[in-house]
Amino acid sequence: MATHDSSPSPTLDATALIEAEAPDAWIDDVADAGVDAWVVREAGPGPFGTYRGEDAIAGIERNGDLVRIFFVRNAGLGGFNKPIELTGHTKPNGDFHATAFGKVVLDGSIDAVGHLTGTFNFMGEAKALDLQQQSPFDSTYDTKFTARYLGGVVGNVHVRTTWTRDHNKLSGTTNDIRGEKHTVDGTLDGKWGTFQVTEKDAAGAVSGHWTGVFLSTGDLIARWASPDGTSTWPVTLDSSTTGWDYPPRVSLRGGGTITPVESYFTAAFYSSSAVAPSFAGLPVAAAESSLNVWSRKTLAPPTKLPDTVAIVSAWDETTYSIAAQRAGWVALDVQSYMYWMGGTHGFSSTACSVVDLDSGRLVNLVKELPQAGRTALVALTRQTISKDPTRPKNESLSYVTIDDKRPVCVIEEKGALFLDIVFGEDDGFYVMAPEVHIAAGAVRPLFPPGSVGAKVFQ
């Protein structure tokens, strides 16, 4: 990545602790005991390893006396919904002590055949662990896969990554808010899940090296090193992210630019990513200043954090897209996703507005509609849904209401503007929500003269 620290690269102990593979009878025994049958009784090479058991899956990095442990979500340890990282120190005999957030402690030991035993302790509640080093992959199913949108921090940069395995080949990309894209390419050891890849920037120059191990197809622990090896960063990536890409930098038709800016915040069992637009070069300086005040508020760290009395995790992400633009205005869609406190699923939401680049206001178009305009928009919406051949016949349309909370978005398709009425979870739709696009000519008469809506659909 582009930012590095000045700390020296730790010496990696790459001594392989290899013993003969276990006989088939032993493998049958562990299979009968409920352990994955591709376990072998030997320790993998290098400082990284994946350890699996009935109650936990962990990826471990041991560099000298330093240890990092990355637990993936597992109900056996109180219900992790997002991976948790512990750091600590090892002793020469293999014993280690690692903690996270001052709330979680793991004391244990790893022997020469990759057997981890220890005690996991959270606020006085202790649980014994018994894990065996092994491959995170099932050789029957996982020889080829693509894992998208794994997120984490490399140095001080939050990244989204994609990884593709093709047998022993591993490749992928990393993307960040600055628009920097790197490629990674190298090899993966299918037996142990360890990998080594070389990172290159957009010009094809080597920008770093990664060494690490997968815990699953969606989680990994690694270390990034600069090309000369003088700087390193610890890395953990997990799949607790949305399937969103970072928005691009946009040039505005009336002058100026919109550039994405990200605030990434972490606390005990919690992470938050907020991506907001930053405005520059607008023709009206006061409007630019007002819009950037709003942007900075959007990027502020959250004030509500999860209760950490229980080991559950929460995360949320917010981003935006530019759905349409003309001189003087931009249609802005803000998408949010929240997973909170061990729920069965997360919650998503969409908020749409028109940014008036002349006044610096974010305008909710519904608020500009008089009551007659809202009534007419309800009728147009129901008419559009009733003509959709994919909707159930005789479907009740009582859920079609228009109020200040209804997302009403301006979109552009093939150069034409439409008003998009959004239905979702708040209306009882988790699947098959109707898609309603109403042409500009039909909604133009609904907005009063001088309103932003009238300017958009003129």
C-alpha positions in Angstrom: 0.0 0.0 0.0 1.0 3.6 -0.3 1.5 4.4 3.4 4.2 2.7 5.5 5.5 2.9 9.0 9.2 3.1 9.9 9.3 0.0 12.2 11.8 -2.7 11.3 10.4 -5.9 9.8 10.2 -8.7 12.4 12.1 -11.8 11.7 9.7 -14.5 10.6 10.4 -18.0 11.9 9.8 -20.2 8.9 11.1 -23.4 10.4 8.7 -26.2 9.4 7.6 -28.6 12.1 6.8 -31.6 9.9 6.1 -35.1 11.1 4.9 -38.1 9.2 1.2 -37.9 8.1 -1.2 -39.9 10.3 -2.3 -43.3 9.2 -5.7 -43.7 7.7 -7.0 -45.4 10.9 -6.3 -42.2 12.9 -8.1 -40.1 10.3 -11.1 -42.4 10.6 -11.0 -42.0 14.4 -11.1 -38.2 14.3 -13.8 -38.3 11.6 -16.0 -40.5 13.9 -15.3 -37.9 16.7 -16.9 -35.1 14.6 -13.6 -33.5 13.5 -13.1 -32.7 9.8 -11.6 -35.8 8.1 -8.8 -34.0 6.3 -7.0 -33.3 9.5 -3.4 -34.6 9.6 -1.3 -34.9 12.7 1.6 -32.6 11.9 2.3 -28.9 12.1 2.3 -26.7 9.0 5.3 -24.6 8.0 5.9 -21.0 8.8 4.6 -18.5 11.2 0.9 -18.7 10.1 -1.6 -21.4 10.7 -5.3 -22.2 10.9 -6.6 -24.1 13.9 -10.0 -25.7 13.9 -12.1 -27.4 16.6 -15.7 -28.0 17.6 -16.0 -24.6 19.3 -13.8 -22.3 17.3 -11.7 -21.5 14.2 -8.7 -19.4 14.6 -5.9 -18.1 12.4 -2.6 -17.5 14.2 0.6 -15.5 13.4 3.6 -16.1 15.6 6.6 -13.8 15.0 9.3 -14.3 17.5 7.5 -13.8 20.9 4.6 -11.9 19.3 1.3 -13.7 18.7 -1.9 -12.6 16.9 -5.0 -14.7 17.0 -8.0 -14.1 14.7 -11.2 -15.9 15.8 -13.9 -16.1 13.2 -17.6 -16.1 14.2 -18.6 -19.2 16.1 -21.6 -19.8 18.4 -19.5 -22.1 20.6 -17.7 -19.1 22.1 -20.7 -16.9 22.9 -21.9 -16.0 19.4 -19.2 -14.1 17.5 -20.9 -12.4 14.6 -17.7 -10.7 13.4 -14.2 -12.0 13.8 -12.2 -10.8 16.8 -8.5 -10.3 17.0 -6.3 -10.9 20.1 -2.7 -10.0 20.5 -0.1 -11.0 23.0 3.2 -12.9 23.6 4.5 -16.4 23.5 7.1 -18.1 25.7 9.9 -20.3 24.4 8.0 -23.5 25.3 5.0 -22.4 23.1 2.8 -21.1 25.9 1.1 -17.8 25.0 -1.1 -15.1 26.5 -3.3 -12.9 24.3 -6.0 -10.3 24.9 -8.5 -8.1 23.1 -10.1 -4.8 24.3 -9.2 -5.6 27.8 -12.2 -7.9 27.9 -11.1 -11.1 26.3 -8.2 -13.3 27.4 -6.8 -16.5 25.8 -4.1 -18.5 27.6 -2.8 -21.5 25.8 -0.1 -23.5 24.2 0.7 -24.9 20.7 2.8 -28.1 20.6 5.1 -29.3 17.8 2.3 -31.2 16.0 0.1 -28.2 15.7 -2.2 -28.9 18.7 -3.6 -25.8 20.4 -5.0 -26.1 23.9 -6.0 -23.3 26.1 -8.6 -21.4 28.1 -10.8 -18.6 26.6 -11.9 -16.2 29.3 -14.4 -13.4 29.0 -15.3 -11.4 32.2 -14.8 -14.4 34.4 -16.5 -17.0 32.2 -13.9 -19.5 31.1 -14.1 -22.1 28.3 -11.6 -24.7 27.4 -10.3 -24.8 23.8 -8.9 -27.8 21.9 -7.9 -27.0 18.3 -5.9 -28.8 15.7 -3.9 -27.1 13.0 -5.3 -28.0 9.6 -6.4 -26.7 6.2 -9.3 -24.3 6.2 -10.4 -25.8 2.9 -12.3 -28.9 1.9 -10.3 -30.4 -0.9 -13.5 -31.6 -2.5 -15.2 -28.2 -2.8 -12.7 -25.3 -2.2 -10.0 -25.9 -4.9 -11.5 -23.0 -6.8 -13.4 -20.0 -5.3 -13.7 -16.2 -5.5 -14.2 -14.3 -2.2 -15.4 -10.7 -2.8 -15.4 -7.6 -0.6 -13.3 -8.9 2.2 -12.5 -5.8 4.2 -9.9 -4.6 6.7 -7.1 -2.2 7.3 -3.6 -2.3 5.8 -1.5 0.2 7.6 -3.8 3.2 8.1 -5.8 2.5 5.0 -9.2 0.8 5.0 -9.4 -1.5 1.9 -11.9 -3.8 0.2 -10.3 -6.9 -1.5 -11.2 -9.7 -3.8 -9.4 -13.0 -3.8 -9.5 -15.8 -6.4 -8.1 -19.3 -5.9 -7.4 -21.6 -8.8 -5.8 -24.7 -7.2 -2.4 -23.5 -6.0 -2.7 -20.1 -7.7 -4.0 -17.1 -5.8 -4.7 -13.7 -7.2 -6.8 -10.7 -6.3 -7.2 -6.9 -6.0 -7.3 -4.3 -3.2 -9.2 -1.0 -3.5 -9.3 2.0 -1.2 -11.2 5.3 -0.9 -8.4 7.2 -2.7 -9.1 5.2 -5.9 -5.9 3.3 -5.6 -6.1 -0.2 -6.9 -3.5 -2.9 -6.4 -3.3 -6.4 -7.8 -1.9 -9.4 -5.9 -0.6 -12.6 -7.4 1.1 -15.7 -6.0 0.6 -19.1 -4.6 -1.5 -20.9 -2.0 -0.8 -24.1 -0.1 -4.0 -26.0 -0.2 -3.0 -28.3 2.6 -2.5 -25.6 5.1 -4.2 -22.6 3.6 -1.1 -20.4 3.8 -0.2 -18.1 0.9 2.4 -15.7 -0.4 1.5 -13.1 -3.0 3.2 -10.1 -4.6 1.4 -6.8 -4.7 1.7 -4.4 -7.6 0.3 -0.9 -8.2 -1.6 0.4 -11.2 1.6 1.0 -13.1 2.8 -2.6 -12.6 5.5 -1.8 -10.0 5.9 -4.0 -7.0 4.4 -2.2 -4.0 4.5 -5.0 -1.4 4.4 -8.6 -0.4 1.7 -10.5 1.6 2.2 -13.6 3.7 -0.7 -15.2 5.6 -3.3 -17.9 6.0 -7.0 -18.2 5.3 -9.4 -19.2 8.1 -12.1 -19.8 5.5 -12.9 -18.5 2.1 -14.1 -15.3 3.7 -11.5 -14.6 6.5 -7.7 -14.3 6.6 -4.9 -13.1 8.7 -1.7 -11.9 7.0 1.3 -9.5 7.1 2.0 -6.9 4.5 5.7 -6.0 3.9 7.2 -3.2 1.8 9.2 -4.3 -1.2 12.5 -3.9 0.7 11.1 -5.6 3.8 11.9 -2.7 6.1 8.3 -1.9 6.9 5.4 -4.3 7.8 1.8 -4.1 8.7 -0.4 -6.7 10.4 -3.6 -7.4 8.4 -6.9 -9.1 9.2 -9.6 -9.3 6.5 -13.1 -10.6 7.0 -16.4 -10.9 5.0 -18.5 -8.7 7.4 -18.8 -6.1 4.8 -21.4 -5.0 2.2 -21.1 -5.8 -1.5 -20.3 -2.2 -2.3 -17.5 -0.6 -4.2 -16.1 2.8 -3.4 -17.8 5.6 -5.3 -15.7 7.2 -8.1 -14.7 10.9 -8.3 -17.3 12.8 -10.3 -16.9 15.9 -12.4 -20.0 18.1 -12.2 -21.6 19.6 -15.3 -21.9 23.0 -13.9 -18.3 23.0 -12.6 -16.6 21.4 -9.6 -16.1 17.9 -8.4 -17.4 15.3 -5.9 -14.8 13.1 -4.2 -15.5 10.2 -1.8 -14.1 10.5 1.7 -14.2 7.7 4.3 -14.2 7.6 8.1 -13.4 4.2 9.5 -14.0 3.7 13.2 -13.4 0.7 15.4 -14.2 -0.1 19.1 -14.7 -3.2 21.1 -16.7 -5.7 19.0 -17.7 -2.9 16.6 -16.7 -1.3 13.4 -18.2 1.5 11.3 -17.4 2.8 7.8 -18.9 6.0 6.6 -18.3 7.2 3.0 -19.5 10.7 2.2 -19.1 13.1 -0.8 -16.7 16.0 -0.5 -17.4 19.0 -2.7 -14.8 21.2 -4.4 -14.8 23.9 -7.0 -18.5 24.7 -7.0 -19.5 28.0 -8.6 -21.2 29.2 -5.3 -18.6 29.1 -2.5 -21.3 29.4 0.2 -23.0 26.3 -1.1 -19.8 24.3 -1.2 -19.1 25.3 2.4 -22.6 24.3 3.6 -22.4 20.9 1.8 -19.1 20.1 3.2 -20.3 20.8 6.7 -23.0 18.2 6.1 -20.4 15.8 4.8 -18.2 16.2 7.9 -21.2 15.4 10.1 -21.8 12.3 8.2 -18.2 11.2 8.7 -18.3 11.8 12.5 -17.8 8.7 14.7 -21.0 7.1 15.9 -22.3 8.1 19.3 -24.1 4.9 20.0 -22.0 1.8 20.5 -23.1 -1.8 21.3 -23.3 -3.2 24.8 -20.2 -5.2 25.3 -21.4 -7.2 28.3 -22.0 -10.1 25.9 -19.6 -11.3 23.2 -21.5 -10.3 20.2 -20.5 -7.9 17.5 -22.0 -5.1 15.5 -21.0 -3.3 12.3 -22.5 -0.7 10.0 -21.5 0.8 6.7 -22.8 3.9 4.8 -22.0 5.0 1.3 -23.5 7.0 -1.5 -24.0 7.1 -5.3 -24.7 9.8 -7.8 -27.8 8.7 -9.6 -28.1 11.6 -12.0 -26.9 15.2 -12.4 -27.5 18.3 -14.4 -26.1 21.9 -14.1 -27.1 23.1 -10.7 -28.2 19.8 -9.1 -27.1 16.3 -8.2 -29.3 13.3 -7.3 -27.8 11.7 -4.3 -28.6 8.2 -2.9 -27.3 7.3 0.5 -27.3 3.6 1.3 -26.8 2.2 4.8 -26.5 -1.3 6.3 -26.4 -2.2 9.9 -25.8 -5.5 11.7 -26.4 -5.0 15.4 -26.1 -7.2 18.5 -26.3 -10.7 17.2 -29.5 -10.4 15.1 -30.4 -13.1 12.5 -29.8 -10.6 9.7 -28.9 -7.0 9.2 -31.0 -4.0 8.1 -30.5 -1.9 5.0 -32.0 1.5 4.1 -31.9 4.0 1.3 -32.2 7.8 1.6 -32.6 9.9 -1.5 -32.3 13.6 -1.9 -31.4 16.2 -4.5 -28.4 18.4 -3.8 -29.1 21.9 -4.8 -25.6 23.1 -5.8 -26.8 26.8 -5.9 -28.1 26.9 -2.3 -26.1 24.1 -0.7 -29.3 22.3 0.5 -30.2 18.6 0.4 -33.8 18.5 -0.6 -36.3 15.7 0.1 -38.6 15.9 -3.0 -41.6 14.6 -1.1 -41.5 17.6 1.2 -41.8 19.8 -1.8 -45.1 18.1 -2.9 -48.4 19.6 -1.8 -51.0 17.2 -0.6 -52.6 17.0 -4.0 -49.2 16.2 -5.5 -48.7 13.4 -3.0 -52.1 11.9 -3.7 -51.4 12.0 -7.5 -48.0 10.3 -7.0 -49.7 7.5 -5.0 -52.1 7.0 -7.9 -49.2 7.0 -10.4 -47.3 4.5 -8.3 -50.2 2.1 -7.9 -50.9 2.3 -11.6 -47.3 1.5 -12.5 -47.2 -1.5 -10.1 -50.5 -2.9 -11.4 -49.1 -3.0 -15.0 -46.0 -5.0 -13.9 -46.6 -8.6 -15.3 -44.2 -10.0 -12.6 -46.4 -8.8 -9.7 -49.0 -11.2 -8.2 -52.5 -10.7 -9.7 -54.9 -9.0 -7.4 -52.1 -7.8 -5.1 -53.2 -5.4 -2.4 -51.5 -2.1 -3.0 -52.4 -0.6 0.5 -48.7 -0.5 1.3 -48.3 2.3 -1.4 -48.0 5.5 0.6 -46.1 8.6 0.1 -44.7 10.5 3.1 -41.5 12.2 4.2 -39.9 8.9 5.0 -40.6 7.3 1.7 -37.4 7.1 -0.4 -38.2 9.0 -3.7 -35.2 9.0 -5.9 -34.2 10.7 -9.2 -32.6 8.3 -11.6 -31.3 8.4 -15.1 -31.7 5.7 -17.7 -30.4 6.2 -21.3 -30.3 9.9 -20.8 -33.9 10.2 -19.6 -34.9 11.1 -16.0 -37.3 9.1 -13.9 -38.7 9.3 -10.4 -37.9 6.0 -8.6 -40.3 5.1 -5.7 -38.4 2.7 -3.3 -40.0 -0.1 -1.3 -38.1 -2.3 1.1 -37.9 -3.9 4.5 -40.0 -1.1 6.2 -42.9 -2.1 3.8 -42.5 -5.8 4.6 -40.4 -6.7 1.6 -37.3 -8.8 2.0 -37.6 -10.1 -1.5 -39.7 -9.2 -4.6 -40.1 -5.5 -3.7 -41.7 -3.7 -6.6 -39.6 -1.4 -8.9 -41.4 1.8 -9.8 -40.0 4.2 -12.3 -42.2 7.1 -13.3 -41.2 9.2 -16.3 -40.2 12.8 -15.8 -43.2 14.1 -17.9 -45.7 12.4 -15.6 -44.3 13.9 -12.4 -43.4 17.4 -13.7 -46.9 18.8 -13.0 -46.8 17.6 -9.4 -44.1 20.1 -8.3 -44.9 23.7 -7.6 -43.1 26.4 -9.7 -39.8 27.5 -8.2 -39.2 24.2 -6.3 -36.1 22.0 -6.8 -38.4 19.3 -8.1 -39.6 21.6 -10.8 -36.0 22.5 -11.7 -35.0 18.8 -11.9 -38.0 17.8 -14.1 -38.3 21.0 -16.2 
